[in-house]
Each structure stands twice: as C-alpha cells, then as structure tokens.
Amino acid sequence: MTDLFDVWQFFPDETYERVALRVGAKEAVEIAKSYTTRPAALIGIIRRVIITDDGDHICFEWQFGKGVTFPPREQI
C-alpha cells in the first residue's frame, strides 16, 4: 500500500490552492520544497505550504518568515 499526499499553498488574503493531488511522499516533498523556495515565497506572496495525508492531517508545514514549523525541529 502506498501513502498518498496533497500539497497546498496559501496566500496573504487567506485563499489557498491545492498544487498536488495524491502524490507519493518523495514527490510531495519535492513539490513543497519548490513552492517554499520560489520567488513568490521569498517575498511573501506564498504565505504557507503544507503537505497533508489521506486523512487530511498535516504532515509538513512551512510559513513565510518562520520556515519549517511542523514537524518541530526536534522531531526531524
């Protein structure tokens, strides 16, 4: 059984967009990294990026100005 994940980006006006649907773990991490390092993220147009699992639980979170906020650094 393969775990599948979604990747989401959030904007300053609190809108959001799913940027990947039901992808494998490696691909989800690569997509999230791409979204957190692009110019829009560096200047704050992208405010938050998360990866969620099939149960809609957050597995990863990045926030503008804070970096990776979940999982906590001590769990990485």
C-alpha positions in Angstrom: 0.0 0.0 0.0 1.4 3.4 -1.0 0.7 6.5 1.1 -0.5 9.5 -1.0 -0.3 13.1 -0.1 -1.7 16.5 -1.2 0.3 19.8 -1.3 -1.3 23.1 -0.6 -0.2 26.7 -0.9 -1.8 29.7 1.0 -1.8 33.4 0.1 -2.0 36.6 2.2 -5.7 37.0 1.6 -6.2 33.6 3.3 -7.2 31.9 0.0 -5.4 28.6 -0.9 -4.9 26.2 -3.7 -4.1 22.5 -3.9 -0.9 22.3 -6.1 -0.6 18.5 -6.0 -3.2 15.7 -5.5 -2.5 12.2 -4.3 1.2 12.0 -5.0 3.9 9.9 -3.3 5.9 11.1 -0.3 9.1 11.9 -2.3 7.2 13.9 -4.9 5.2 15.8 -2.3 8.4 16.8 -0.5 9.9 17.9 -3.8 6.9 20.0 -4.7 6.7 21.6 -1.3 10.4 22.5 -1.5 9.8 24.0 -4.9 6.9 26.2 -3.6 8.9 27.3 -0.5 11.9 28.4 -2.4 10.4 30.2 -5.4 10.4 34.0 -5.6 6.8 34.2 -4.6 7.6 32.5 -1.3 10.7 34.6 -0.7 8.7 37.9 -0.9 5.6 36.7 1.0 3.1 36.1 -1.8 3.1 32.4 -0.8 2.5 32.6 3.0 2.2 28.9 3.9 2.8 25.5 2.3 1.5 22.2 3.8 1.5 18.6 2.9 -1.5 16.6 4.1 -2.0 12.8 4.2 -5.1 10.8 3.1 -6.7 11.5 6.5 -6.2 15.3 5.9 -3.7 15.5 8.7 -0.8 18.0 8.2 2.5 16.1 7.8 4.6 19.2 7.0 4.2 23.0 7.3 6.3 25.9 6.1 5.4 29.5 6.9 6.7 32.7 5.4 9.2 34.4 7.8 9.3 31.3 10.0 10.5 28.4 7.8 9.5 24.9 8.6 7.1 24.9 11.6 6.0 21.3 11.5 7.3 18.8 12.3 9.1 20.5 15.2 12.8 20.6 14.6 13.5 18.1 17.5 11.4 15.6 15.6 13.2 15.9 12.3 
